[in-house]
């Protein structure tokens, strides 16, 4: 370590003895993480939603289907793998920080940034190369195919910037800095909306304009997070000259992150299959799924914020060996998320029509989107345990079994549904009901693992290694 990296350790250590994350009221500390993450993901969703609103109202339903639908599912498939890996970096940084191992924090930060750059290059090449064959294989409607290919290829030009922001903001949250990632995302969101309006309304660039606005805003967020990491004297200081892989840290990150990424992709794989079925019902169905997905995304935004909050909270407390707080936090977070979910479900069911009208005025698309929402929103509560238990257990460093549970409960079940159940009644509603059924079964599997899986003993054994 350099002298600059050594200097803050003693002063930081003094503060760390009274770290409120490992000593304060659990519900308050969870909210301390939750609200900035929620607002951050709100703005993340907002600038994705702004894309859909602008193209849906000023370009057409074909463009709306292009920036959502098959394109969104494929982008999620490639990006989610890295987002899962970045959660591994967050856990490792949080555990070292909670244990006051600041050399470990330093190594974790530099390894994580190196990983984001390397993975960003790989995913960018894959995304651009596979855009056409993947979209064709998913049965993307012919009238949206070229729009979708163009948007997807432009989007992946910004992958490196997106990955740097995701992993950098995860590092900041891991050490308790939840505000600056929010501020950076707000700046990126404002930038994206302004550029959307300029490129689409003034320059008439259509889908391409939305794509360029998105990647430019991602670069803004990446630059801001790099400035935050390089301009600090705290243990998580980033020295650009020292960005490299530390093998032991990289193994730890990948051991947690790869299963988490695969777990996230299990949802995407299932959604790819669902999307293929939806495409068979035509452009109206694809556009309705996109519009409903933008509304539905606000629930997943809230759910994900709880998941990140419990993962980071558990990571620091587990690193500090506060195992009692780890278990208590799980049930506190479950109650908080459960109450929030009931409210969101009621709002979506009551106001589905006006919410969908933000994205399209086509009556057929609105009617189908409303139907989708009424088949899904009332059953969000069945997902609560999946989010909380998977996030908490991953925060202790155990992620392989949660990946298997998600794979079996979500991906495999939906494949079996499409292959064996749907052919007996091949209507749109039968595609949709696969979601609440798979959520409920997966929740039961997680509860069984939490109660009988000896995950805590495994995590403690890993910690002692």
Residue pairs with C-beta under 8 A, 6 or more apart in sequence:
1 103
1 106
2 239
2 242
4 233
4 237
4 239
5 106
5 235
5 237
5 239
7 233
8 102
8 233
8 234
8 235
8 237
9 102
9 235
12 102
12 234
12 235
13 100
13 102
16 97
16 100
19 98
19 176
19 316
19 320
20 29
20 32
21 29
21 32
21 98
21 176
21 313
21 316
21 317
22 98
22 316
22 317
22 320
22 322
22 325
26 313
26 325
26 328
26 329
26 332
27 332
27 336
29 313
30 309
30 310
30 313
30 329
30 332
30 333
30 336
31 336
32 178
33 173
33 178
33 308
33 309
33 312
33 313
34 305
34 306
34 309
34 336
35 178
36 178
36 179
36 181
36 182
37 173
37 178
37 182
37 304
37 305
37 308
37 309
38 301
38 302
38 305
39 182
39 186
40 169
40 181
40 182
40 185
40 305
41 301
41 302
41 304
41 305
42 298
42 301
43 182
43 185
43 186
43 188
43 189
44 185
44 189
44 301
45 294
45 297
45 298
45 301
46 189
46 193
47 188
47 189
47 192
47 193
47 214
47 217
48 294
48 297
49 294
49 297
49 358
50 189
50 192
50 193
50 196
51 67
51 192
51 196
51 210
51 213
51 214
52 64
52 67
52 68
52 290
52 291
52 294
52 359
53 358
53 359
54 196
54 197
54 200
54 201
54 210
55 63
55 64
55 66
55 67
55 200
55 206
55 207
55 210
56 63
56 64
56 287
56 291
56 359
56 360
57 359
57 360
57 361
58 200
58 201
59 200
59 206
59 207
61 283
61 284
61 287
61 360
61 362
61 365
62 143
62 144
62 147
62 283
63 144
63 147
63 206
63 207
64 287
64 290
64 291
64 359
64 360
65 141
65 144
65 147
65 148
65 283
65 286
65 287
65 290
66 144
66 147
66 148
66 150
66 151
66 207
67 151
67 207
67 210
67 290
68 286
68 287
68 289
68 290
68 291
68 293
68 294
69 140
69 144
69 148
69 275
69 278
69 279
69 286
69 287
69 289
69 290
70 135
70 138
70 139
70 140
70 148
70 275
70 279
70 286
71 135
71 140
71 148
71 151
71 152
71 155
72 290
72 293
73 138
73 268
73 271
73 272
73 275
74 127
74 130
74 131
74 134
74 135
74 138
74 152
74 272
75 127
75 152
75 155
75 156
76 268
76 271
77 265
77 268
77 269
77 272
78 123
78 126
78 127
78 156
79 123
79 159
79 162
80 261
80 264
80 265
80 267
80 268
81 123
81 261
81 262
81 264
81 265
82 116
82 119
82 120
82 123
82 163
82 166
82 261
83 166
83 261
83 264
84 257
84 258
84 259
84 260
84 261
84 262
84 263
84 264
84 265
85 115
85 119
85 253
85 254
85 257
85 258
85 260
85 261
86 112
86 116
86 163
86 166
86 167
86 170
86 257
87 170
87 256
87 257
87 260
87 308
87 311
87 394
88 252
88 253
88 254
88 255
88 256
88 257
88 258
88 260
88 399
89 108
89 111
89 112
89 115
89 167
89 170
89 171
89 174
89 253
89 257
90 170
90 171
90 173
90 174
90 308
90 311
90 312
90 315
91 174
91 256
91 311
91 315
91 394
91 395
91 397
92 104
92 108
92 249
92 252
92 253
92 256
93 105
93 108
93 109
93 112
93 170
93 171
93 174
93 175
93 236
93 315
94 174
94 175
94 312
94 315
94 316
94 319
94 395
95 315
95 316
95 318
95 319
95 397
95 463
96 102
96 104
96 105
96 108
96 319
97 105
97 174
97 175
97 176
97 235
97 236
97 316
97 319
98 315
98 316
98 317
98 318
98 319
98 320
99 319
99 320
99 321
101 319
102 235
104 249
105 175
105 235
105 236
106 235
106 236
106 237
107 246
107 248
107 249
108 171
108 246
108 249
108 253
109 171
109 229
109 236
109 237
109 238
110 238
110 239
110 242
110 243
110 244
110 246
111 244
111 245
111 246
111 249
111 250
111 253
112 167
112 170
112 171
112 253
113 164
113 167
113 168
113 229
113 238
113 243
114 243
114 244
114 245
115 167
115 245
115 250
115 253
116 160
116 163
116 164
116 166
116 167
116 168
117 160
117 163
117 164
117 243
119 163
120 159
120 160
120 161
120 162
120 163
120 164
121 159
121 160
123 156
123 159
123 163
124 156
124 157
124 159
124 160
126 156
127 152
127 153
127 155
127 156
127 159
128 153
128 156
128 157
131 148
131 149
131 152
131 153
131 156
132 149
135 145
135 148
135 149
135 152
136 145
138 272
138 275
138 276
138 279
139 276
139 279
139 280
140 148
140 279
141 279
141 282
141 283
141 286
143 283
144 283
144 286
147 206
147 207
150 207
150 208
150 211
151 207
151 208
151 210
151 211
154 208
154 211
154 212
154 214
154 215
155 211
155 214
155 215
157 215
158 214
158 215
158 216
158 218
158 219
160 222
161 215
161 218
161 219
161 221
161 222
162 218
162 221
162 222
164 222
164 225
164 226
165 184
165 188
165 218
165 221
165 222
165 225
168 181
168 222
168 225
168 226
168 228
168 229
169 181
169 184
169 185
169 225
171 229
171 236
172 178
172 180
172 181
172 225
172 228
172 229
172 236
173 181
173 308
173 312
174 236
174 312
174 315
174 316
175 234
175 235
175 236
176 316
177 228
180 224
180 225
180 228
181 225
183 224
184 220
184 221
184 224
184 225
184 228
185 221
187 220
187 221
187 224
188 217
188 218
188 220
188 221
188 224
189 217
191 213
191 216
191 217
191 220
192 213
192 214
192 216
192 217
195 209
195 212
195 213
195 216
195 217
196 209
196 210
196 213
198 209
198 213
199 205
199 208
199 209
199 210
199 212
199 213
200 206
200 209
200 210
200 213
203 209
205 212
226 238
229 236
229 237
229 238
230 237
230 238
230 239
230 240
252 397
255 397
255 399
256 394
256 397
256 399
257 399
259 399
259 400
259 402
259 403
260 394
260 399
260 402
260 403
262 403
262 407
263 390
263 399
263 402
263 403
263 406
263 407
266 403
266 406
266 407
266 410
266 411
267 406
267 410
267 411
269 411
270 410
270 411
270 414
270 415
270 438
273 414
273 415
273 418
274 414
274 418
274 431
274 434
275 289
277 418
277 422
277 431
278 285
278 286
278 289
278 428
278 431
279 285
279 286
281 428
284 362
284 364
284 365
284 368
285 368
285 428
287 360
287 362
287 365
288 364
288 365
288 366
288 367
288 368
288 369
288 372
289 369
289 372
290 359
291 356
291 359
291 360
291 365
291 366
291 369
292 356
292 369
292 372
292 373
294 359
295 348
295 352
295 355
295 356
295 369
295 373
296 348
296 373
296 376
296 377
298 344
299 341
299 344
299 345
299 348
299 377
299 380
302 337
302 340
302 341
302 344
303 337
303 341
303 380
303 383
303 384
303 387
304 387
306 333
306 336
306 337
306 340
306 387
306 388
306 391
307 387
307 388
307 390
307 391
308 391
309 333
309 391
310 329
310 330
310 333
310 388
310 391
310 392
310 395
311 391
311 392
311 394
311 395
312 395
313 329
313 395
314 326
314 329
314 330
314 391
314 392
314 395
314 396
315 395
315 396
317 323
317 325
317 326
317 329
318 326
318 395
318 396
318 397
318 459
318 463
321 463
323 456
323 460
326 392
326 395
326 396
326 456
327 456
329 392
330 388
330 389
330 392
330 450
333 388
333 392
334 384
334 385
334 388
337 384
337 387
337 388
338 381
338 384
341 380
341 381
341 383
341 384
342 381
344 377
344 380
345 377
345 378
345 379
345 380
345 381
348 355
348 373
348 377
349 373
349 374
349 377
349 378
352 369
352 370
352 373
352 374
352 377
353 366
353 370
356 365
356 366
356 369
356 370
356 373
357 366
360 366
360 369
368 428
371 428
371 429
371 432
372 432
375 429
375 432
375 433
375 435
375 436
376 432
376 435
376 436
379 435
379 436
379 439
379 440
382 436
382 439
382 440
382 443
383 439
383 443
384 443
385 443
385 446
385 447
386 406
386 409
386 439
386 442
386 443
386 446
389 402
389 446
389 447
389 449
389 450
390 402
390 405
390 406
390 446
393 399
393 401
393 402
393 449
393 450
393 455
393 459
394 402
396 455
396 456
396 459
397 459
397 462
397 463
398 455
398 458
398 459
398 462
401 449
401 453
401 455
402 446
402 449
405 442
405 445
405 446
405 449
406 442
408 442
408 445
409 438
409 441
409 442
409 445
409 446
410 438
410 439
410 442
413 434
413 437
413 438
413 441
413 442
414 434
414 438
417 434
417 437
417 438
418 431
418 434
421 430
421 434
422 430
422 431
449 455
